[in-house]
Amino acid sequence: MEEAFRLFKSTREYFTPVLTETAFYEKGMLTPEEFVRAGDQLIRNCPSWRWESGEPSKVRPYLPADKQFLSTRGVPSYSRVSVLQASKVVEEVVKGGMGDAEGDWCAPELLKPDENDTDEVLVEAEDALEEHNVKGPAPVASKPVAAPASSNKNDDYLDMEDESLALDDATTSQAAPSGSTGGAKVGGVTTENTPSSNLVRARRYDVSITYDNYYRTPRFWLFGYDENGSALSTTDVYQDIMTDYANKTVTIDPHPHVSRPHASIHPCQHGPAMLNIIQALKEVGSAPQVEQYMFIFLKFIQSVVPTIEYDYTFDVQVRGKDA
């Protein structure tokens, strides 16, 4: 049964008609052509990103052969999500549009702990955006703040029921290639191992963004390396993902363009969540263009992986004009 479900998931986008008319403002979705335009704009502003062609056997015909997916390599992660327990989080909660609390997305901004502050997590948002499902002040217990877990396991998460699909530690612990000059190859970045080096050694991630033809949105992927350049296990990767998302919204899946499985943020909520953000920006007089989609997308994805420091340049804010 599980194998049949995986086969269904891997083939259904081939049978889904390609979106040709824009649904950016109506559904928060992109056509393949808009995905390429948004990717080009991301690369122009953030040179650390680049287009990849992937494996020839996995080319999607609705995308240019040399622009199959976006990637950035060697992205640092200097700390684990557990440090959020000792931090204050200013957070905007954006509804995913699926009803009740299910599908909420949180955009955290970490602040340094203050000795004079109480152990409360502050949640702030402008009152003017409440009608767009951005919650107002609501203190909760001090712990990593993420979207509330769904109380209905059957709602819109059927596509993620293959939680049993996980990387064997034997697979994920395979060492990355090492450099020949005393350094470790970490996700495409060489770090010095000598005591005199001033470089900070950290986990590194290869991050990629693909186009999901079934959900008609971008999809976010991760493959991580430890400080010595060895691939992270599934358990290690989940240490860098907000607790309530791990193994639910985030699962280990086959990458659509390369053979190696990656951690992926499931895109079933991406369209509704992006639509709410777009509508909120329009309400405050800052209607985004399609070319800005990736910046907004990467901003709200940060709520799932807040310690992975990828570049998206622009400071996209739901309660004001994006800078």
Backbone as numpy.savetxt, mean C-alpha at the origin, in Angstrom:
# Nx Ny Nz CAx CAy CAz Cx Cy Cz
-10.45 -27.43 -3.29 -11.27 -26.22 -3.29 -10.41 -24.96 -3.29
-9.38 -24.95 -2.44 -8.51 -23.78 -2.38 -7.79 -23.56 -3.70
-7.33 -24.66 -4.32 -6.64 -24.54 -5.60 -7.57 -24.00 -6.67
-8.83 -24.45 -6.65 -9.80 -23.97 -7.63 -10.07 -22.48 -7.44
-10.12 -22.04 -6.16 -10.37 -20.62 -5.88 -9.20 -19.77 -6.34
-7.98 -20.27 -6.15 -6.80 -19.54 -6.61 -6.80 -19.42 -8.13
-7.19 -20.50 -8.80 -7.25 -20.47 -10.26 -8.28 -19.46 -10.73
-9.42 -19.40 -10.03 -10.46 -18.42 -10.36 -9.92 -17.00 -10.22
-9.22 -16.74 -9.13 -8.69 -15.40 -8.89 -7.65 -15.00 -9.91
-6.83 -15.97 -10.33 -5.74 -15.66 -11.25 -6.22 -15.47 -12.69
-7.41 -15.97 -13.01 -7.89 -15.89 -14.39 -9.04 -14.92 -14.60
-9.70 -14.50 -13.52 -10.93 -13.71 -13.71 -10.67 -12.37 -14.39
-9.48 -11.76 -14.15 -9.27 -10.46 -14.77 -9.09 -10.58 -16.27
-8.73 -11.77 -16.76 -8.64 -11.97 -18.19 -10.03 -11.94 -18.84
-11.04 -12.30 -18.08 -12.41 -12.35 -18.62 -13.20 -11.08 -18.29
-12.58 -10.15 -17.59 -13.23 -8.88 -17.27 -12.97 -7.88 -18.39
-14.00 -7.27 -18.93 -13.79 -6.28 -20.01 -12.89 -5.14 -19.54
-12.04 -4.69 -20.41 -11.14 -3.58 -20.09 -11.93 -2.28 -20.05
-11.75 -1.51 -18.98 -12.44 -0.23 -18.83 -11.88 0.76 -19.84
-12.74 1.35 -20.65 -12.29 2.30 -21.67 -12.79 3.72 -21.42
-13.86 3.88 -20.65 -14.39 5.20 -20.32 -14.00 5.55 -18.89
-13.59 6.78 -18.67 -13.11 7.18 -17.34 -14.19 7.02 -16.28
-13.79 6.52 -15.11 -14.68 6.42 -13.95 -13.98 7.01 -12.73
-13.07 7.94 -13.00 -12.24 8.54 -11.95 -13.09 9.28 -10.92
-13.96 10.19 -11.36 -14.78 10.97 -10.44 -16.03 10.22 -9.98
-16.47 9.24 -10.74 -17.69 8.52 -10.40 -17.46 7.34 -9.47
-16.34 6.63 -9.65 -16.10 5.40 -8.89 -14.71 5.31 -8.27
-13.86 6.30 -8.51 -12.50 6.24 -7.99 -11.64 5.21 -8.71
-12.03 4.86 -9.94 -11.32 3.84 -10.71 -10.54 4.48 -11.86
-9.66 3.68 -12.47 -8.85 4.14 -13.59 -8.98 3.20 -14.77
-8.89 3.76 -15.97 -8.69 2.94 -17.16 -7.20 2.59 -17.24
-6.80 1.60 -18.02 -5.37 1.33 -18.19 -4.60 2.55 -18.71
-5.22 3.30 -19.62 -4.55 4.49 -20.15 -4.34 5.53 -19.04
-5.33 5.70 -18.16 -5.19 6.63 -17.05 -4.16 6.14 -16.04
-4.08 4.83 -15.85 -3.05 4.25 -14.97 -1.66 4.62 -15.47
-1.44 4.55 -16.77 -0.15 4.90 -17.35 0.12 6.39 -17.18
-0.88 7.23 -17.43 -0.70 8.68 -17.26 -0.34 9.03 -15.82
-1.06 8.41 -14.87 -0.78 8.67 -13.46 0.61 8.16 -13.08
1.01 7.02 -13.64 2.35 6.49 -13.38 3.44 7.37 -13.94
3.22 7.90 -15.13 4.20 8.82 -15.72 4.39 10.05 -14.85
3.28 10.57 -14.31 3.37 11.76 -13.45 4.11 11.44 -12.15
3.87 10.25 -11.59 4.58 9.86 -10.38 6.08 9.81 -10.63
6.50 9.26 -11.77 7.93 9.15 -12.09 8.54 10.52 -12.32
7.80 11.43 -12.96 8.31 12.78 -13.18 8.60 13.49 -11.86
7.75 13.28 -10.87 7.92 13.96 -9.58 8.78 13.17 -8.60
8.83 11.85 -8.77 9.57 10.99 -7.84 10.46 10.05 -8.66
11.68 10.48 -8.98 12.55 9.69 -9.86 12.95 8.32 -9.31
12.68 8.06 -8.02 13.00 6.74 -7.47 12.06 5.66 -8.04
10.93 6.08 -8.59 10.00 5.15 -9.22 10.37 4.97 -10.69
10.05 3.80 -11.24 10.31 3.54 -12.65 9.31 2.51 -13.18
9.17 2.49 -14.50 8.33 1.48 -15.13 9.12 0.18 -15.31
8.40 -0.94 -15.19 9.00 -2.26 -15.40 8.14 -3.01 -16.44
8.79 -3.90 -17.17 8.08 -4.71 -18.16 7.71 -6.08 -17.63
8.41 -6.57 -16.60 8.09 -7.87 -16.04 8.49 -9.02 -16.95
7.99 -10.20 -16.65 8.31 -11.38 -17.44 7.46 -11.39 -18.71
8.06 -11.74 -19.85 7.34 -11.70 -21.14 6.05 -12.53 -21.13
6.04 -13.65 -20.40 4.86 -14.51 -20.40 3.71 -13.93 -19.59
3.97 -12.85 -18.83 2.95 -12.27 -17.96 2.50 -10.89 -18.42
2.83 -10.52 -19.65 2.47 -9.20 -20.16 0.96 -9.07 -20.31
0.42 -7.94 -19.83 -1.01 -7.63 -20.00 -1.16 -6.83 -21.29
-2.01 -7.29 -22.21 -2.10 -6.63 -23.53 -2.71 -5.24 -23.48
-3.43 -4.91 -22.42 -4.07 -3.60 -22.33 -3.13 -2.52 -21.78
-1.86 -2.90 -21.49 -0.85 -1.94 -21.05 0.33 -1.97 -22.00
1.05 -0.85 -22.16 2.26 -0.88 -23.00 3.26 -1.92 -22.49
3.96 -2.56 -23.40 4.87 -3.64 -23.03 5.96 -3.16 -22.08
6.37 -1.90 -22.21 7.43 -1.38 -21.35 6.90 -0.62 -20.14
5.57 -0.65 -19.93 4.95 0.03 -18.79 3.89 -0.87 -18.16
4.33 -2.05 -17.76 3.42 -3.02 -17.17 3.13 -2.72 -15.70
4.14 -2.27 -14.97 3.93 -1.92 -13.57 5.01 -0.96 -13.11
4.73 -0.27 -12.00 5.66 0.68 -11.39 6.44 -0.01 -10.27
7.68 0.42 -10.08 8.45 -0.15 -8.98 9.45 0.85 -8.44
9.79 0.67 -7.18 10.88 1.40 -6.54 11.57 0.41 -5.62
12.89 0.40 -5.63 13.65 -0.64 -4.93 14.44 -0.08 -3.76
14.67 -0.96 -2.78 15.49 -0.58 -1.64 14.86 0.46 -0.73
13.53 0.45 -0.62 12.83 1.43 0.22 13.08 1.07 1.69
13.57 2.01 2.50 13.91 1.66 3.89 12.71 1.57 4.81
12.85 0.72 5.81 11.90 0.64 6.93 12.74 0.55 8.18
12.85 1.66 8.91 13.78 1.76 10.03 13.22 1.22 11.34
11.91 1.05 11.42 11.32 0.58 12.68 10.10 -0.27 12.38
9.64 -0.99 13.40 8.49 -1.87 13.26 7.21 -1.12 13.65
6.09 -1.65 13.22 4.80 -1.04 13.53 4.56 -0.99 15.04
5.20 -1.87 15.79 5.00 -1.89 17.24 5.42 -0.60 17.92
6.27 0.21 17.26 6.67 1.48 17.86 5.49 2.44 17.95
4.44 2.18 17.15 3.26 3.04 17.22 2.60 2.98 18.59
2.85 1.90 19.32 2.26 1.77 20.65 2.83 2.80 21.61
4.02 3.31 21.30 4.64 4.32 22.15 4.56 5.70 21.53
3.74 5.83 20.47 3.62 7.10 19.77 2.19 7.59 19.81
2.04 8.85 19.50 0.72 9.44 19.36 0.40 9.49 17.88
-0.79 9.10 17.49 -1.16 9.06 16.09 -2.28 10.05 15.83
-2.01 11.02 14.95 -3.08 11.90 14.48 -3.61 11.26 13.21
-4.86 10.93 13.19 -5.35 10.03 12.16 -6.66 10.50 11.57
-6.75 10.44 10.25 -7.99 10.71 9.55 -8.56 9.38 9.07
-9.80 9.10 9.42 -10.42 7.84 9.04 -11.30 8.08 7.83
-10.99 7.40 6.74 -11.73 7.57 5.50 -12.53 6.31 5.23
-13.82 6.46 5.11 -14.69 5.32 4.87 -14.38 4.66 3.53
-14.46 3.34 3.52 -14.24 2.61 2.29 -15.48 2.52 1.42
-16.61 2.98 1.93 -17.82 3.01 1.12 -18.59 1.71 1.09
-18.24 0.76 1.97 -18.90 -0.53 1.93 -19.93 -0.68 3.04
-20.16 0.37 3.81 -21.17 0.31 4.86 -20.59 -0.02 6.21
-21.19 0.49 7.28 -20.75 0.29 8.65 -19.28 0.66 8.78
-18.57 -0.09 9.62 -17.15 0.22 9.83 -16.26 -0.54 8.86
-16.82 -1.49 8.15 -16.00 -2.31 7.27 -15.50 -1.48 6.11
-14.22 -1.64 5.82 -13.64 -0.94 4.70 -13.07 0.42 5.04
-13.02 0.82 6.33 -12.43 2.10 6.70 -10.92 2.06 6.46
-10.39 3.22 6.10 -8.95 3.36 5.94 -8.50 4.52 6.82
-7.34 4.37 7.43 -6.82 5.39 8.34 -5.52 5.94 7.78
-5.35 7.26 7.85 -4.13 7.89 7.38 -3.37 8.44 8.56
-2.43 7.69 9.13 -1.78 8.11 10.36 -0.62 9.07 10.13
-0.42 9.95 11.07 0.75 10.82 11.11 1.37 10.66 12.48
2.57 10.08 12.54 3.20 9.80 13.81 3.77 11.07 14.42
3.57 11.22 15.72 4.15 12.32 16.47 5.02 11.76 17.58
6.02 12.51 17.99 6.88 12.05 19.07 6.11 12.04 20.38
6.37 11.04 21.24 5.70 11.00 22.53 6.03 12.24 23.36
5.06 12.72 24.10 5.21 13.87 24.97 5.02 13.43 26.40
5.98 13.77 27.26 5.91 13.34 28.65 4.68 13.88 29.36
4.17 15.02 28.90 3.02 15.64 29.56 1.69 15.17 29.00
1.75 14.34 27.96 0.50 13.88 27.35 0.02 12.60 28.01
-1.28 12.37 27.92 -1.84 11.12 28.41 -1.67 10.06 27.34
-1.94 8.83 27.70 -1.78 7.71 26.77 -3.02 7.54 25.91
-3.41 8.60 25.27 -4.55 8.55 24.39 -4.09 8.74 22.96
-4.82 8.15 22.04 -4.58 8.36 20.63 -5.59 9.39 20.14
-5.08 10.46 19.55 -5.95 11.54 19.10 -6.33 11.32 17.64
-7.60 11.48 17.36 -8.10 11.35 16.01 -8.73 12.68 15.63
-8.14 13.35 14.61 -8.60 14.68 14.24 -9.07 14.70 12.79
-10.07 15.53 12.54 -10.53 15.77 11.17 -11.38 17.03 11.18
-11.46 17.68 10.04 -12.26 18.90 9.92 -13.74 18.56 9.95
-14.53 19.38 10.69 -15.97 19.16 10.76 -16.61 19.27 9.38
-16.01 20.10 8.53 -16.60 20.31 7.22 -16.59 19.07 6.36
-15.75 18.08 6.71 -15.64 16.88 5.90 -16.40 15.71 6.49
-17.15 15.95 7.56 -17.86 14.84 8.20 -18.86 14.19 7.24
-19.47 15.00 6.37 -20.44 14.44 5.43 -19.78 13.55 4.40
-18.45 13.61 4.34 -17.73 12.74 3.42 -17.09 11.59 4.17
-17.68 11.25 5.31 -17.27 10.08 6.08 -15.88 10.20 6.68
-15.45 11.43 7.00 -14.21 11.62 7.74 -14.59 11.90 9.18
-14.24 11.01 10.09 -14.71 11.06 11.46 -14.05 12.20 12.23
-14.75 12.71 13.22 -14.25 13.77 14.06 -13.51 13.21 15.24
-13.15 14.10 16.24 -12.34 13.66 17.37 -13.00 12.52 18.13
-12.21 11.50 18.38 -12.70 10.35 19.13 -11.55 9.62 19.78
-11.20 9.93 21.05 -10.08 9.26 21.70 -10.38 7.80 21.93
-9.34 6.99 21.71 -9.44 5.55 21.96 -8.21 5.11 22.71
-8.18 3.82 23.06 -7.06 3.30 23.82 -5.78 3.39 23.02
-4.63 3.51 23.73 -3.35 3.64 23.07 -2.90 2.30 22.52
-2.93 2.18 21.22 -2.46 1.00 20.52 -2.41 1.36 19.05
-1.76 0.53 18.22 -1.74 0.86 16.80 -3.16 1.01 16.28
-3.43 2.14 15.65 -4.78 2.41 15.19 -4.90 2.03 13.74
-5.91 1.25 13.41 -6.14 0.84 12.04 -7.63 0.71 11.83
-8.00 0.30 10.63 -9.42 0.15 10.35 -10.02 -0.93 11.22
-11.23 -0.72 11.74 -11.88 -1.74 12.55 -12.07 -3.02 11.76
-11.91 -4.12 12.45 -12.09 -5.41 11.80 -13.56 -5.62 11.46
-13.80 -6.30 10.37 -15.17 -6.53 9.94 -15.86 -7.53 10.84
-17.12 -7.30 11.11 -17.90 -8.24 11.89 -18.61 -9.23 10.99
-18.56 -8.99 9.69 -19.21 -9.88 8.74 -18.16 -10.41 7.79
-17.76 -11.64 8.00 -16.67 -12.20 7.22 -17.06 -12.48 5.78
-18.35 -12.42 5.49 -18.79 -12.74 4.15 -18.88 -11.53 3.25
-18.75 -10.32 3.82 -18.95 -9.11 3.04 -17.67 -8.69 2.34
-17.67 -8.75 1.02 -16.64 -8.17 0.17 -15.23 -8.62 0.47
-15.09 -9.58 1.36 -13.77 -10.10 1.61 -13.67 -11.56 1.15
-14.66 -12.02 0.38 -14.58 -13.38 -0.13 -13.38 -13.55 -1.03
-12.97 -12.43 -1.63 -11.83 -12.52 -2.53 -10.52 -12.68 -1.77
-10.58 -12.57 -0.46 -9.35 -12.66 0.32 -9.35 -13.88 1.21
-10.19 -14.85 0.93 -10.30 -16.00 1.82 -9.19 -17.01 1.63
-8.26 -16.71 0.74 -7.15 -17.64 0.54 -5.98 -17.29 1.46
-6.29 -17.08 2.73 -5.24 -16.73 3.68 -4.22 -17.85 3.82
-4.63 -19.06 3.40 -3.70 -20.17 3.50 -2.56 -20.04 2.51
-2.74 -19.14 1.51 -1.67 -18.92 0.56 -0.60 -18.08 1.23
0.48 -18.68 1.64 1.54 -17.97 2.35 2.88 -18.51 1.90
3.89 -17.70 2.08 5.22 -18.12 1.70 5.82 -19.02 2.75
6.40 -20.14 2.32 7.15 -20.97 3.26 8.38 -20.19 3.69
8.73 -20.35 4.95 9.93 -19.67 5.43 11.15 -20.06 4.60
11.12 -21.29 4.07 12.23 -21.73 3.26 12.33 -20.91 1.99
11.19 -20.48 1.46 11.17 -19.66 0.26 11.55 -18.23 0.57
10.97 -17.69 1.64 11.18 -16.27 1.95 12.52 -16.01 2.59
13.19 -17.02 3.07 14.48 -16.80 3.70 15.63 -16.93 2.72
15.31 -17.10 1.42 16.35 -17.21 0.42 17.13 -15.91 0.34
18.43 -15.98 0.46 19.26 -14.79 0.53 19.27 -14.06 -0.80
19.29 -12.72 -0.74 19.44 -11.92 -1.94 20.90 -11.93 -2.33
21.21 -11.63 -3.60 22.60 -11.63 -4.04 23.42 -10.63 -3.25
24.65 -11.00 -2.92 25.52 -10.14 -2.14 26.54 -9.47 -3.04
26.92 -8.27 -2.67 27.95 -7.56 -3.40 29.31 -8.19 -3.14
30.28 -7.81 -3.93 31.60 -8.43 -3.84 32.57 -7.63 -3.01
32.12 -6.53 -2.41 33.05 -5.64 -1.72 32.62 -5.37 -0.30
32.37 -6.40 0.47 32.15 -6.24 1.91 30.83 -5.64 2.29
29.89 -5.52 1.36 28.58 -4.98 1.70 27.51 -6.01 1.46
26.31 -5.73 1.96 25.18 -6.63 1.75 24.25 -6.02 0.72
23.79 -6.83 -0.20 22.82 -6.37 -1.20 21.44 -6.43 -0.59
20.85 -5.29 -0.34 19.56 -5.23 0.35 18.53 -4.58 -0.55
17.71 -5.41 -1.18 16.65 -4.89 -2.04 17.14 -3.93 -3.08
18.32 -4.22 -3.66 18.87 -3.36 -4.68 19.77 -2.27 -4.14
19.95 -2.17 -2.82 20.80 -1.16 -2.21 21.89 -1.85 -1.41
23.14 -1.48 -1.61 24.26 -2.08 -0.88 24.54 -1.28 0.39
24.60 -1.93 1.52 24.90 -1.26 2.78 26.22 -1.77 3.31
27.00 -0.88 3.89 28.31 -1.24 4.42 28.18 -1.97 5.74
29.05 -2.97 5.95 29.04 -3.74 7.19 30.18 -3.36 8.12
31.02 -2.43 7.71 32.19 -2.07 8.53 31.78 -1.18 9.68
32.47 -1.29 10.83 32.13 -0.47 12.01 32.24 1.02 11.75
33.12 1.41 10.80 33.34 2.84 10.56 32.27 3.47 9.68
31.41 2.64 9.10 30.41 3.18 8.19 29.36 3.99 8.94
28.95 5.11 8.33 27.92 5.95 8.92 26.53 5.62 8.38
26.45 4.66 7.46 25.17 4.31 6.88 24.32 3.53 7.87
23.05 3.88 7.92 22.10 3.17 8.78 21.64 1.91 8.07
21.81 0.79 8.71 21.38 -0.48 8.14 19.95 -0.74 8.58
19.09 -1.03 7.62 17.67 -1.18 7.92 17.07 -2.23 6.99
15.86 -2.65 7.32 15.11 -3.45 6.37 14.88 -2.64 5.10
14.83 -3.34 3.97 14.57 -2.69 2.70 13.45 -3.43 1.98
12.66 -2.69 1.23 11.55 -3.28 0.49 11.62 -2.90 -0.98
11.32 -3.88 -1.83 11.01 -3.59 -3.22 9.50 -3.40 -3.29
9.07 -2.23 -3.72 7.66 -1.86 -3.75 7.22 -1.76 -5.21
6.07 -2.30 -5.52 5.56 -2.20 -6.89 4.06 -1.91 -6.89
3.61 -1.31 -7.97 2.20 -0.97 -8.17 1.77 -1.53 -9.52
0.79 -2.41 -9.51 0.27 -2.99 -10.74 -1.14 -2.46 -10.99
-1.65 -2.74 -12.19 -3.03 -2.40 -12.51 -3.88 -3.65 -12.40
-4.93 -3.60 -11.58 -5.84 -4.73 -11.43 -7.05 -4.51 -12.33
-7.16 -5.30 -13.38 -8.22 -5.11 -14.35 -9.59 -5.49 -13.82
-9.64 -6.34 -12.78 -10.92 -6.75 -12.21 -11.51 -5.62 -11.37
-10.69 -5.00 -10.52 -11.17 -3.90 -9.67 -10.94 -2.53 -10.31
-10.18 -2.50 -11.40 -9.91 -1.26 -12.15 -9.23 -0.20 -11.29
-8.32 -0.64 -10.45 -7.55 0.26 -9.60 -6.10 -0.23 -9.54
-5.19 0.61 -9.04 -3.84 0.12 -8.77 -3.85 -0.89 -7.63
-2.82 -1.73 -7.59 -2.64 -2.68 -6.50 -1.20 -2.60 -6.01
-1.02 -2.60 -4.70 0.27 -2.34 -4.05 0.91 -3.66 -3.60
2.22 -3.82 -3.91 2.94 -5.06 -3.61 4.25 -4.78 -2.87
4.66 -5.73 -2.02 5.89 -5.59 -1.23 6.70 -6.88 -1.26
8.02 -6.74 -1.35 8.92 -7.86 -1.09 10.08 -7.30 -0.27
10.29 -7.87 0.93 11.22 -7.27 1.87 12.50 -8.06 2.10
13.54 -7.33 2.52 14.83 -7.91 2.87 15.25 -7.41 4.25
15.91 -8.28 5.01 16.38 -7.85 6.33 17.68 -7.07 6.20
18.27 -6.71 7.35 19.47 -5.87 7.36 20.67 -6.54 6.71
20.62 -7.88 6.57 21.73 -8.61 5.96 21.47 -8.97 4.50
20.33 -8.56 3.97 20.03 -8.81 2.58 19.27 -10.09 2.31
18.84 -10.80 3.36 18.06 -12.02 3.18 16.57 -11.67 3.10
15.84 -12.41 2.27 14.41 -12.14 2.11 13.67 -12.38 3.42
12.74 -11.50 3.72 11.96 -11.60 4.95 10.93 -12.73 4.85
10.67 -13.38 5.98 9.59 -14.36 6.04 8.25 -13.64 6.10
7.18 -14.37 5.92 5.84 -13.79 6.01 5.62 -13.14 7.37
6.05 -13.80 8.43 5.90 -13.25 9.79 6.64 -11.94 9.92
7.85 -11.86 9.36 8.64 -10.63 9.43 7.95 -9.49 8.67
7.42 -9.80 7.50 6.75 -8.77 6.70 5.56 -8.20 7.46
4.80 -9.06 8.13 3.63 -8.60 8.87 4.00 -7.69 10.04
5.26 -7.70 10.47 5.70 -6.79 11.52 5.71 -5.34 11.03
5.69 -5.15 9.71 5.71 -3.81 9.13 4.35 -3.41 8.57
3.31 -4.13 8.98 1.94 -3.85 8.53 1.05 -3.64 9.74
0.19 -2.64 9.69 -0.70 -2.37 10.81 -1.47 -3.65 11.16
-1.56 -3.93 12.45 -2.03 -5.23 12.94 -3.37 -5.65 12.36
-4.34 -4.76 12.32 -5.68 -5.13 11.88 -5.76 -5.43 10.38
-4.71 -5.06 9.63 -4.71 -5.35 8.21 -4.01 -6.65 7.87
-3.04 -7.06 8.70 -2.21 -8.22 8.41 -3.07 -9.47 8.25
-2.84 -10.20 7.17 -3.53 -11.45 6.87 -5.02 -11.27 6.64
-5.45 -10.03 6.43 -6.86 -9.77 6.09 -6.87 -8.94 4.82
-6.63 -7.64 4.95 -6.48 -6.80 3.78 -5.15 -7.08 3.08
-4.14 -7.47 3.87 -2.83 -7.79 3.32 -2.61 -9.29 3.38
-2.33 -9.89 2.24 -2.06 -11.33 2.15 -0.87 -11.56 1.23
-0.37 -12.78 1.22 0.72 -13.16 0.32 0.09 -13.78 -0.93
0.38 -13.18 -2.09 -0.23 -13.61 -3.34 0.80 -13.67 -4.46
0.52 -14.42 -5.52 1.41 -14.40 -6.69 1.40 -13.02 -7.34
2.58 -12.49 -7.61 2.67 -11.21 -8.30 2.28 -11.40 -9.76
1.50 -10.49 -10.35 1.01 -10.71 -11.72 2.08 -10.60 -12.80
3.25 -10.04 -12.47 4.25 -9.82 -13.51 5.60 -10.49 -13.25
5.80 -11.02 -12.05 7.03 -11.74 -11.73 6.65 -13.04 -11.03
7.58 -13.99 -11.00 7.26 -15.31 -10.49 7.22 -15.37 -8.96
7.92 -14.50 -8.29 8.04 -14.57 -6.84 6.80 -14.00 -6.14
6.22 -14.73 -5.19 5.07 -14.19 -4.44 5.46 -12.95 -3.63
4.52 -12.04 -3.45 4.72 -10.80 -2.70 3.59 -10.61 -1.69
3.84 -9.78 -0.70 2.76 -9.29 0.15 1.99 -8.25 -0.65
0.67 -8.30 -0.57 -0.16 -7.41 -1.37 -1.32 -6.86 -0.56
-1.63 -5.59 -0.78 -2.81 -4.98 -0.18 -3.98 -5.20 -1.14
-4.97 -5.96 -0.70 -6.06 -6.34 -1.59 -6.83 -5.12 -2.07
-7.15 -5.04 -3.37 -7.74 -3.82 -3.93 -9.26 -3.73 -3.88
-9.95 -4.64 -3.18 -11.41 -4.63 -3.24 -12.02 -3.34 -2.67
-11.29 -2.64 -1.79 -11.80 -1.40 -1.20 -11.18 -0.15 -1.82
-10.24 -0.32 -2.74 -9.50 0.83 -3.25 -10.39 1.84 -3.95
-11.27 1.37 -4.82 -12.14 2.29 -5.56 -13.02 3.13 -4.65
-13.81 2.50 -3.74 -14.65 3.28 -2.83 -13.85 4.22 -1.93
-12.70 3.77 -1.42 -11.90 4.63 -0.55 -11.34 5.82 -1.32
-10.84 5.57 -2.52 -10.31 6.66 -3.34 -11.42 7.64 -3.72
-12.61 7.12 -4.01 -13.72 8.00 -4.37 -14.05 8.95 -3.24
-14.06 8.46 -1.99 -14.36 9.33 -0.86 -13.30 10.40 -0.67
-12.04 10.06 -0.89 -10.97 11.05 -0.78 -11.11 12.09 -1.88
-11.37 11.64 -3.09 -11.54 12.57 -4.22 -12.70 13.52 -3.96
-13.82 12.98 -3.47 -14.97 13.83 -3.18 -14.67 14.84 -2.08
-13.92 14.42 -1.06 -13.55 15.33 0.02 -12.66 16.46 -0.48
-11.72 16.14 -1.38 -10.85 17.16 -1.96 -11.65 18.12 -2.82
-12.61 17.61 -3.57 -13.45 18.48 -4.40 -14.27 19.42 -3.52
-14.73 18.95 -2.38 -15.55 19.76 -1.48 -14.80 20.97 -0.96
-13.48 20.83 -0.76 -12.69 21.96 -0.25 -12.02 22.73 -1.38
-12.50 22.53 -2.61 -12.01 23.31 -3.74 -10.69 22.86 -4.30
-10.34 21.60 -4.11 -9.06 21.09 -4.60 -9.28 19.81 -5.40
-10.14 19.89 -6.40 -10.46 18.71 -7.22 -9.21 18.17 -7.88
-8.85 16.91 -7.62 -7.63 16.35 -8.21 -7.83 15.97 -9.66
-6.73 15.90 -10.39 -6.74 15.41 -11.75 -6.31 13.94 -11.76
-6.61 13.25 -12.84 -6.24 11.84 -12.96 -4.74 11.64 -12.73
-3.94 12.58 -13.22 -2.48 12.46 -13.09 -2.02 12.46 -11.64
-2.86 12.95 -10.72 -2.50 12.99 -9.29 -2.93 11.72 -8.54
-3.52 10.78 -9.25 -4.09 9.60 -8.60 -3.06 8.85 -7.76
-1.86 8.64 -8.29 -0.86 7.83 -7.57 -0.42 8.48 -6.27
-0.37 9.79 -6.25 0.04 10.48 -5.02 -1.02 10.29 -3.93
-2.28 10.41 -4.31 -3.37 10.20 -3.35 -3.40 8.73 -2.92
-3.25 7.84 -3.89 -3.25 6.40 -3.62 -2.15 6.03 -2.63
-0.94 6.49 -2.86 0.18 6.16 -1.97 0.00 6.80 -0.60
-0.68 7.94 -0.54 -0.94 8.58 0.75 -1.84 7.70 1.61
-2.93 7.17 1.04 -3.82 6.37 1.88 -3.29 4.96 2.10
-2.45 4.44 1.19 -1.82 3.15 1.42 -0.85 3.23 2.60
-0.34 4.42 2.87 0.57 4.60 4.01 -0.08 4.20 5.32
-1.41 4.23 5.38 -2.11 3.84 6.60 -1.91 2.36 6.91
-1.59 1.57 5.91 -1.38 0.14 6.10 0.08 -0.16 6.42
1.00 0.56 5.79 2.43 0.32 5.97 3.13 1.63 6.37
2.82 2.18 7.54 3.29 3.52 7.89 4.79 3.64 8.11
5.51 2.54 8.30 6.95 2.64 8.55 7.79 2.38 7.30
7.16 2.08 6.17 7.90 1.86 4.92 7.94 3.19 4.17
9.12 3.75 4.03 9.28 5.15 3.64 9.47 5.34 2.14
8.48 4.94 1.36 8.53 5.16 -0.08 8.25 6.62 -0.39
8.61 7.04 -1.59 8.50 8.44 -1.97 7.23 8.69 -2.76
6.43 9.67 -2.30 5.30 10.13 -3.12 5.25 11.65 -3.14
6.31 12.30 -2.68 6.59 13.74 -2.82 5.51 14.67 -2.30
4.35 14.69 -2.94 3.31 15.64 -2.57 2.69 15.27 -1.23
2.37 16.28 -0.43 1.67 16.07 0.84 0.18 16.21 0.56
-0.47 15.09 0.32 -1.90 15.10 -0.01 -2.70 15.10 1.29
-3.50 16.13 1.50 -4.28 16.26 2.72 -5.75 16.30 2.40
-6.53 15.47 3.09 -7.97 15.41 2.85 -8.64 16.70 3.28
-8.11 17.41 4.28 -8.81 18.57 4.79 -8.28 19.89 4.22
-7.63 19.86 3.10 -7.19 21.10 2.49 -6.59 20.84 1.13
-6.08 21.88 0.50 -5.50 21.72 -0.82 -4.22 20.93 -0.73
-4.03 20.03 -1.71 -2.80 19.25 -1.73 -1.65 20.12 -2.19
-0.50 19.90 -1.54 0.64 20.73 -1.84 1.53 20.08 -2.89
